[in-house]
């Protein structure tokens, strides 16, 4: 699907969304399933400033630890940021900062599982699989929507 920050590829199985990734070109033919249609609609609402939270069945594969980190990422409120340390504390393992960073980097569900909301402890942007320009755009988008009081 097209977005203001590039082409997004959505992948799903019958249980839910498996991946939401930024791509340079469309690699596969479009398949219009109810799950993919719902995901595309909710992402469009997000980009149009009409959605803060997603209500989608998620089916991303990952280790138990990765799943725990990804679940914690969803708890970072719209328009706000956190750090790897914040997530490590949230999952009850403050010594796992590096492991949290690695799990964050493996998140296959861009935007919906908001790894873009993770910044460095010093306030600087840290890596993002979609690129730092997209990360900066997503954070600015959310913060501007929050300031507008549309919610």
Secondary structure, DSSP 8 states (H G I E B T S, - for coil): ---TTSEEEEEEETTEEEEEEEESS--S-----HHHHHHHHHHHHHHTT--SS----B-----HHHHHHHHHHTTS-TT--B-HHHHHHHTT-TT-HHHHHHHHHT--BTTTS-GGGBB-TTS-B---TT-HHHHHHHHHHHHHHHHHT--
